C-alpha cells in the first residue's frame, strides 16, 4: 500500500489516493482514485508526520481545493492566460 509518508533523496513526500470532483480533493480508499503527492519540504521526519496529519485531515474534511478548480490546468511552460 503506497499511502502516507515516503522519503526521497531531497525531502519527505506525503501521498494519498484521492477523488477529484473538479472542486475539491477527497480521500479515497487505496486502489481507488488517483495517487496525489505533496512535497513536505523538510528532511525532519517529525515535521513531515505533522504535515501528513494536516493534509489527511483536510482531505477527510473536503477542504483541499482541486488543482482544476480555477478552470485551467497548470502548464509546464507557463502558457496560461496573460494578465490584463
The 8 nearest C-alpha neighbors of each residue, nearest first, counted from 0:
[[1, 2, 29, 30, 3, 15, 16, 28],
 [2, 0, 3, 14, 15, 29, 5, 16],
 [3, 1, 15, 14, 0, 4, 16, 13],
 [2, 4, 14, 13, 15, 5, 51, 1],
 [3, 5, 13, 12, 14, 2, 6, 11],
 [6, 4, 12, 11, 13, 7, 3, 14],
 [5, 7, 11, 12, 10, 8, 4, 9],
 [6, 8, 10, 9, 11, 5, 12, 42],
 [7, 9, 10, 6, 11, 42, 5, 12],
 [10, 8, 7, 11, 42, 6, 40, 41],
 [11, 9, 42, 41, 7, 40, 8, 6],
 [10, 12, 6, 39, 5, 7, 42, 41],
 [13, 11, 38, 5, 39, 37, 4, 6],
 [14, 12, 4, 37, 3, 36, 51, 5],
 [15, 13, 36, 3, 2, 35, 37, 12],
 [16, 14, 2, 35, 34, 17, 3, 36],
 [15, 17, 34, 33, 27, 32, 29, 35],
 [18, 16, 26, 27, 32, 25, 33, 24],
 [17, 19, 32, 25, 24, 27, 26, 20],
 [18, 20, 24, 21, 23, 17, 65, 25],
 [21, 19, 22, 23, 18, 24, 65, 25],
 [20, 22, 19, 68, 67, 65, 23, 24],
 [23, 21, 68, 65, 20, 64, 67, 24],
 [24, 22, 64, 65, 63, 20, 19, 21],
 [23, 25, 19, 65, 63, 18, 64, 17],
 [24, 26, 58, 18, 17, 61, 59, 27],
 [25, 27, 17, 58, 59, 16, 18, 24],
 [28, 26, 17, 16, 18, 32, 31, 25],
 [27, 29, 31, 30, 16, 26, 32, 17],
 [28, 30, 31, 16, 27, 0, 2, 32],
 [31, 29, 28, 32, 16, 27, 33, 0],
 [32, 30, 28, 29, 27, 33, 16, 17],
 [31, 33, 18, 17, 16, 27, 30, 34],
 [34, 32, 16, 17, 35, 31, 18, 15],
 [33, 35, 16, 15, 17, 36, 14, 32],
 [36, 34, 14, 15, 16, 33, 17, 37],
 [35, 37, 14, 13, 12, 34, 38, 15],
 [38, 36, 13, 12, 39, 14, 35, 54],
 [39, 37, 12, 40, 11, 13, 36, 10],
 [38, 40, 12, 11, 41, 47, 37, 13],
 [41, 39, 38, 10, 11, 42, 12, 47],
 [40, 42, 43, 10, 39, 11, 47, 46],
 [41, 43, 10, 11, 44, 40, 9, 47],
 [42, 44, 41, 45, 46, 47, 11, 10],
 [43, 45, 47, 46, 48, 42, 11, 41],
 [46, 44, 48, 47, 43, 49, 50, 42],
 [45, 47, 49, 48, 44, 43, 50, 41],
 [48, 46, 44, 50, 45, 49, 39, 51],
 [49, 47, 51, 45, 50, 46, 44, 52],
 [48, 50, 46, 52, 51, 47, 45, 53],
 [49, 51, 53, 47, 52, 48, 54, 46],
 [52, 50, 48, 54, 49, 53, 13, 55],
 [51, 53, 55, 49, 50, 54, 56, 48],
 [52, 54, 50, 56, 51, 55, 57, 49],
 [53, 55, 57, 51, 56, 52, 58, 50],
 [56, 54, 58, 52, 57, 53, 51, 59],
 [57, 55, 59, 53, 58, 54, 52, 60],
 [56, 58, 62, 60, 54, 55, 59, 63],
 [59, 57, 25, 55, 61, 26, 60, 56],
 [58, 60, 56, 57, 61, 26, 25, 55],
 [59, 61, 57, 58, 62, 56, 25, 63],
 [62, 60, 58, 25, 59, 63, 57, 23],
 [63, 61, 57, 60, 58, 64, 23, 24],
 [64, 62, 24, 23, 61, 57, 58, 65],
 [65, 63, 23, 22, 24, 62, 66, 68],
 [64, 66, 23, 68, 22, 67, 24, 21],
 [67, 65, 68, 64, 72, 69, 73, 21],
 [66, 68, 65, 69, 70, 72, 71, 21],
 [69, 67, 22, 65, 70, 66, 21, 64],
 [68, 70, 67, 71, 66, 72, 65, 22],
 [71, 69, 68, 67, 72, 66, 21, 22],
 [72, 70, 67, 69, 73, 68, 79, 66],
 [71, 73, 67, 74, 66, 70, 69, 68],
 [74, 72, 71, 75, 77, 66, 79, 67],
 [73, 75, 77, 76, 72, 78, 79, 71],
 [74, 76, 77, 73, 78, 72, 79, 71],
 [75, 77, 74, 78, 79, 73, 72, 80],
 [76, 78, 74, 79, 75, 73, 80, 81],
 [79, 77, 76, 74, 80, 75, 81, 73],
 [80, 78, 77, 81, 74, 73, 71, 76],
 [81, 79, 82, 78, 77, 83, 71, 74],
 [80, 82, 79, 83, 78, 77, 74, 71],
 [83, 81, 80, 79, 78, 77, 71, 69],
 [82, 81, 80, 79, 78, 77, 71, 69]]
